[in-house]
């Protein structure tokens, strides 16, 4: 019978104290533990190299992956704007995983990713949000997995965008790839809810939408959200978003993008992504009740399909979720435990979430090792 992974998490002003508390919680390190996951809030990220070095020495584990974040999470706990560390130790059969050194452009991903001669099946990755090639890197990395799937998130930080890939790295996409011998499952949950129906983009220029359904774009937005809300453009930018439906998705997934500009006189909309004529679009709103409902759906689905207690998991959530959508006292993380049980879990609050071969926003991505 497979054993659960070991994990620990702690908050302390001094990194040494937080790291020591994590090590105490980890307890005796299994001889078969061979991969560590490390997430550190940016308030301690200046000491991330020291933290990693201490964990390597104390555990005897040489392979590590992870990221810094303005917020991190662990089983039943969210640490936002607090100096904290979360650690998880995994046990995997020999030659079933490979730590991916950072790649900074799609050209560096020319060859198939092999692990002891076998093709990689699935990856957990962390990306630098300042890398202009990130969308292409995500797509190319996913294309080199047998499943076509990578999950993860973009590093969030008010300082340097540090990641871990056996050592401290930054500037690209890094993480870990697994072969199909590693049993796992993953799901995505949305954090916004659609308003109105799906529309067609009929005229646009790069990220500026001119007409929707052959009507001025702002008129369609105004009709969907209501005239009163559309008068308050300042509130609109923090409440209303654009959804770009994913063609062929059997779960109705859509990419959420920010509404970054409105020209009321010319009735134009600018969004945080390029669009094309003929593409679909819908308007969405931040909605805590809908986020909770979709989280429940996702957790129920993952429990029903698998029916086993996971050995451990990684959860990547958006910075726009957490307390703002689910309430205080780490409610988003506690929802996971209430459905799946108290399992070892670590992760962070990201600047954009990665699932399949796409970059999402306002979502949660849960990956479980079975």
CORDA-V851730 format. One record per residue. SS is DSSP state (@ for helix, = for strand, . for the rest). PHI is phi as a letter, one per 20 degrees, with the letter a starting at -180 (999 if undefined). D_LAST is the distance of its C-alpha to the last C-alpha in Angstrom with 1 decimal. Layout:
BEGIN
ss:SS phi:PHI d_last:D_LAST
ss:SS phi:PHI d_last:D_LAST
END
This chain:
BEGIN
ss:. phi:999 d_last:10.9
ss:. phi:f d_last:8.3
ss:. phi:e d_last:9.8
ss:. phi:f d_last:9.2
ss:. phi:f d_last:10.5
ss:= phi:e d_last:14.2
ss:= phi:b d_last:15.9
ss:= phi:b d_last:19.4
ss:= phi:b d_last:21.6
ss:= phi:a d_last:25.4
ss:= phi:c d_last:28.5
ss:. phi:a d_last:31.8
ss:. phi:f d_last:34.8
ss:. phi:d d_last:34.7
ss:@ phi:f d_last:31.7
ss:@ phi:f d_last:32.3
ss:@ phi:f d_last:31.9
ss:@ phi:f d_last:28.6
ss:@ phi:f d_last:27.1
ss:@ phi:f d_last:28.4
ss:@ phi:f d_last:26.9
ss:@ phi:f d_last:23.5
ss:@ phi:f d_last:24.0
ss:@ phi:f d_last:25.2
ss:@ phi:f d_last:22.1
ss:@ phi:f d_last:19.9
ss:. phi:m d_last:22.1
ss:. phi:f d_last:21.9
ss:. phi:e d_last:19.9
ss:. phi:f d_last:17.9
ss:. phi:f d_last:19.5
ss:. phi:e d_last:16.3
ss:. phi:f d_last:15.4
ss:. phi:c d_last:16.4
ss:= phi:b d_last:15.4
ss:= phi:d d_last:16.6
ss:= phi:d d_last:16.4
ss:= phi:c d_last:19.8
ss:= phi:c d_last:21.3
ss:= phi:c d_last:25.0
ss:= phi:f d_last:27.4
ss:. phi:f d_last:30.4
ss:. phi:f d_last:32.7
ss:. phi:d d_last:31.4
ss:@ phi:f d_last:30.6
ss:@ phi:f d_last:34.0
ss:@ phi:d d_last:32.6
ss:@ phi:f d_last:29.2
ss:@ phi:f d_last:30.4
ss:@ phi:f d_last:31.4
ss:@ phi:f d_last:28.2
ss:@ phi:f d_last:26.2
ss:@ phi:f d_last:28.7
ss:@ phi:f d_last:28.6
ss:@ phi:f d_last:24.8
ss:@ phi:f d_last:25.0
ss:@ phi:f d_last:27.8
ss:@ phi:f d_last:26.4
ss:@ phi:e d_last:22.9
ss:. phi:m d_last:23.9
ss:. phi:e d_last:21.1
ss:. phi:e d_last:22.8
ss:. phi:d d_last:20.2
ss:= phi:b d_last:19.7
ss:= phi:c d_last:19.2
ss:= phi:r d_last:20.0
ss:= phi:a d_last:22.9
ss:= phi:e d_last:25.7
ss:= phi:a d_last:26.2
ss:. phi:f d_last:28.8
ss:= phi:b d_last:26.0
ss:= phi:c d_last:22.7
ss:= phi:b d_last:20.1
ss:= phi:b d_last:17.8
ss:. phi:g d_last:16.5
ss:. phi:m d_last:19.5
ss:= phi:c d_last:21.8
ss:= phi:d d_last:23.5
ss:= phi:d d_last:25.9
ss:= phi:d d_last:28.5
ss:. phi:l d_last:31.7
ss:. phi:c d_last:31.0
ss:. phi:f d_last:30.7
ss:= phi:b d_last:27.1
ss:= phi:c d_last:24.3
ss:= phi:c d_last:20.5
ss:= phi:c d_last:18.5
ss:= phi:c d_last:14.9
ss:= phi:d d_last:14.4
ss:= phi:d d_last:11.4
ss:. phi:d d_last:11.2
ss:. phi:c d_last:11.0
ss:. phi:g d_last:13.0
ss:. phi:g d_last:16.5
ss:. phi:m d_last:17.6
ss:. phi:d d_last:14.3
ss:= phi:b d_last:15.1
ss:= phi:b d_last:18.4
ss:= phi:f d_last:19.8
ss:= phi:e d_last:22.0
ss:= phi:f d_last:25.4
ss:= phi:f d_last:27.0
ss:= phi:d d_last:28.7
ss:. phi:d d_last:31.5
ss:. phi:b d_last:32.7
ss:@ phi:g d_last:31.4
ss:@ phi:f d_last:33.8
ss:@ phi:f d_last:31.7
ss:@ phi:d d_last:28.8
ss:. phi:f d_last:30.9
ss:. phi:e d_last:28.9
ss:. phi:f d_last:25.6
ss:. phi:e d_last:22.9
ss:= phi:d d_last:22.3
ss:= phi:c d_last:20.1
ss:. phi:l d_last:22.0
ss:. phi:n d_last:23.6
ss:= phi:d d_last:20.6
ss:= phi:f d_last:20.2
ss:. phi:f d_last:17.7
ss:. phi:d d_last:15.3
ss:= phi:b d_last:14.0
ss:= phi:c d_last:15.3
ss:= phi:d d_last:15.3
ss:= phi:c d_last:19.0
ss:= phi:c d_last:21.8
ss:= phi:c d_last:25.3
ss:. phi:e d_last:28.8
ss:. phi:f d_last:30.4
ss:. phi:e d_last:33.8
ss:. phi:f d_last:33.0
ss:. phi:f d_last:34.9
ss:. phi:e d_last:32.9
ss:@ phi:g d_last:29.5
ss:@ phi:f d_last:29.2
ss:@ phi:f d_last:30.0
ss:@ phi:f d_last:27.7
ss:@ phi:f d_last:24.7
ss:@ phi:f d_last:25.9
ss:@ phi:f d_last:26.6
ss:@ phi:f d_last:23.3
ss:@ phi:f d_last:21.4
ss:@ phi:f d_last:23.8
ss:. phi:e d_last:23.0
ss:. phi:e d_last:19.3
ss:. phi:g d_last:18.8
ss:. phi:e d_last:16.9
ss:. phi:m d_last:19.6
ss:= phi:c d_last:17.2
ss:= phi:c d_last:17.2
ss:= phi:c d_last:16.4
ss:= phi:q d_last:18.0
ss:= phi:a d_last:21.4
ss:= phi:e d_last:25.0
ss:. phi:g d_last:26.0
ss:. phi:d d_last:28.2
ss:. phi:a d_last:31.0
ss:. phi:e d_last:34.6
ss:. phi:c d_last:35.1
ss:. phi:e d_last:33.6
ss:. phi:e d_last:30.4
ss:. phi:e d_last:28.7
ss:= phi:c d_last:25.3
ss:= phi:c d_last:23.7
ss:= phi:b d_last:23.0
ss:. phi:m d_last:23.7
ss:. phi:b d_last:26.9
ss:= phi:f d_last:28.3
ss:= phi:c d_last:28.9
ss:. phi:a d_last:30.1
ss:. phi:o d_last:31.6
ss:. phi:b d_last:29.1
ss:= phi:d d_last:25.5
ss:= phi:c d_last:23.1
ss:= phi:q d_last:19.4
ss:= phi:b d_last:16.9
ss:= phi:d d_last:16.0
ss:= phi:c d_last:13.2
ss:. phi:e d_last:13.9
ss:. phi:f d_last:12.3
ss:. phi:f d_last:11.1
ss:. phi:e d_last:8.1
ss:. phi:f d_last:5.3
ss:= phi:b d_last:5.3
ss:= phi:b d_last:7.6
ss:= phi:b d_last:10.7
ss:= phi:b d_last:13.8
ss:= phi:c d_last:17.3
ss:= phi:c d_last:19.8
ss:= phi:e d_last:23.5
ss:. phi:d d_last:25.9
ss:= phi:c d_last:29.2
ss:= phi:c d_last:30.7
ss:= phi:f d_last:33.1
ss:= phi:d d_last:36.8
ss:= phi:m d_last:38.9
ss:= phi:d d_last:38.2
ss:= phi:f d_last:37.2
ss:= phi:d d_last:40.1
ss:= phi:d d_last:41.2
ss:= phi:f d_last:42.3
ss:= phi:d d_last:45.8
ss:= phi:b d_last:47.1
ss:= phi:b d_last:45.5
ss:= phi:b d_last:45.9
ss:. phi:l d_last:42.9
ss:. phi:d d_last:41.2
ss:= phi:d d_last:44.3
ss:= phi:e d_last:44.3
ss:= phi:e d_last:47.9
ss:= phi:c d_last:47.6
ss:= phi:c d_last:45.1
ss:. phi:l d_last:46.1
ss:. phi:m d_last:49.4
ss:= phi:c d_last:50.1
ss:= phi:g d_last:50.1
ss:@ phi:g d_last:46.6
ss:@ phi:f d_last:47.5
ss:@ phi:f d_last:49.1
ss:@ phi:f d_last:45.9
ss:@ phi:g d_last:43.9
ss:@ phi:f d_last:46.7
ss:@ phi:f d_last:46.7
ss:@ phi:f d_last:43.0
ss:@ phi:e d_last:42.7
ss:. phi:n d_last:46.2
ss:@ phi:f d_last:49.4
ss:@ phi:f d_last:49.1
ss:@ phi:f d_last:45.8
ss:@ phi:f d_last:46.9
ss:@ phi:f d_last:50.0
ss:. phi:e d_last:47.9
ss:@ phi:f d_last:46.5
ss:@ phi:f d_last:45.5
ss:@ phi:f d_last:43.2
ss:@ phi:g d_last:42.0
ss:@ phi:f d_last:40.3
ss:@ phi:d d_last:38.0
ss:@ phi:c d_last:37.3
ss:= phi:d d_last:37.5
ss:= phi:c d_last:35.3
ss:= phi:d d_last:35.2
ss:= phi:d d_last:32.5
ss:= phi:d d_last:32.3
ss:= phi:g d_last:30.6
ss:. phi:e d_last:28.4
ss:. phi:g d_last:30.0
ss:. phi:n d_last:28.0
ss:. phi:f d_last:25.2
ss:. phi:e d_last:24.2
ss:. phi:d d_last:23.1
ss:. phi:m d_last:26.3
ss:. phi:f d_last:24.9
ss:= phi:b d_last:27.6
ss:= phi:e d_last:28.1
ss:= phi:e d_last:29.8
ss:= phi:c d_last:32.7
ss:= phi:f d_last:35.3
ss:= phi:e d_last:38.9
ss:= phi:e d_last:40.8
ss:= phi:a d_last:44.3
ss:= phi:c d_last:46.7
ss:= phi:d d_last:50.2
ss:. phi:f d_last:51.9
ss:. phi:f d_last:55.2
ss:. phi:e d_last:53.8
ss:. phi:m d_last:50.9
ss:= phi:d d_last:48.3
ss:= phi:c d_last:44.6
ss:= phi:d d_last:42.8
ss:= phi:c d_last:39.0
ss:. phi:e d_last:36.5
ss:. phi:a d_last:35.9
ss:. phi:f d_last:37.9
ss:. phi:c d_last:38.6
ss:. phi:c d_last:40.4
ss:. phi:f d_last:42.9
ss:. phi:n d_last:41.3
ss:. phi:f d_last:38.0
ss:= phi:e d_last:36.7
ss:= phi:b d_last:36.6
ss:= phi:b d_last:36.1
ss:= phi:d d_last:36.8
ss:= phi:c d_last:34.3
ss:= phi:c d_last:34.6
ss:= phi:f d_last:32.6
ss:. phi:b d_last:31.7
ss:@ phi:g d_last:29.8
ss:@ phi:f d_last:29.9
ss:@ phi:f d_last:28.4
ss:@ phi:f d_last:25.7
ss:@ phi:f d_last:24.7
ss:@ phi:f d_last:24.8
ss:@ phi:f d_last:22.7
ss:@ phi:f d_last:20.1
ss:@ phi:f d_last:20.1
ss:@ phi:f d_last:19.8
ss:@ phi:f d_last:16.8
ss:@ phi:f d_last:14.9
ss:@ phi:f d_last:16.1
ss:@ phi:f d_last:15.1
ss:@ phi:f d_last:11.5
ss:@ phi:f d_last:11.4
ss:@ phi:f d_last:13.6
ss:@ phi:f d_last:11.9
ss:@ phi:e d_last:8.5
ss:. phi:m d_last:9.9
ss:. phi:c d_last:7.2
ss:. phi:e d_last:7.1
ss:. phi:f d_last:4.6
ss:. phi:f d_last:5.5
ss:= phi:a d_last:7.4
ss:= phi:b d_last:8.9
ss:= phi:c d_last:12.1
ss:= phi:c d_last:14.7
ss:= phi:d d_last:17.9
ss:= phi:c d_last:20.7
ss:= phi:f d_last:24.3
ss:. phi:g d_last:27.2
ss:. phi:e d_last:28.8
ss:. phi:d d_last:26.3
ss:. phi:l d_last:25.6
ss:@ phi:f d_last:28.6
ss:@ phi:f d_last:30.7
ss:@ phi:d d_last:28.8
ss:@ phi:d d_last:26.8
ss:. phi:n d_last:29.3
ss:. phi:f d_last:29.6
ss:. phi:m d_last:27.7
ss:. phi:l d_last:24.4
ss:@ phi:f d_last:24.0
ss:@ phi:f d_last:21.6
ss:@ phi:f d_last:19.0
ss:@ phi:f d_last:19.8
ss:@ phi:f d_last:19.2
ss:@ phi:f d_last:15.5
ss:@ phi:f d_last:15.6
ss:@ phi:f d_last:17.9
ss:@ phi:e d_last:15.6
ss:@ phi:d d_last:12.0
ss:. phi:n d_last:13.4
ss:. phi:e d_last:14.2
ss:. phi:d d_last:11.1
ss:. phi:f d_last:11.8
ss:= phi:b d_last:12.7
ss:= phi:c d_last:15.3
ss:= phi:r d_last:17.2
ss:= phi:b d_last:20.7
ss:= phi:e d_last:23.3
ss:= phi:d d_last:24.2
ss:. phi:e d_last:27.4
ss:. phi:q d_last:25.7
ss:= phi:d d_last:22.1
ss:= phi:d d_last:20.7
ss:= phi:b d_last:18.7
ss:= phi:m d_last:19.1
ss:. phi:c d_last:22.5
ss:= phi:c d_last:24.2
ss:= phi:d d_last:25.2
ss:= phi:d d_last:25.0
ss:. phi:b d_last:26.6
ss:. phi:m d_last:26.2
ss:= phi:d d_last:22.5
ss:= phi:c d_last:19.2
ss:= phi:c d_last:16.2
ss:= phi:d d_last:12.7
ss:= phi:c d_last:9.7
ss:= phi:d d_last:6.2
ss:= phi:e d_last:3.8
ss:. phi:d d_last:0.0
END
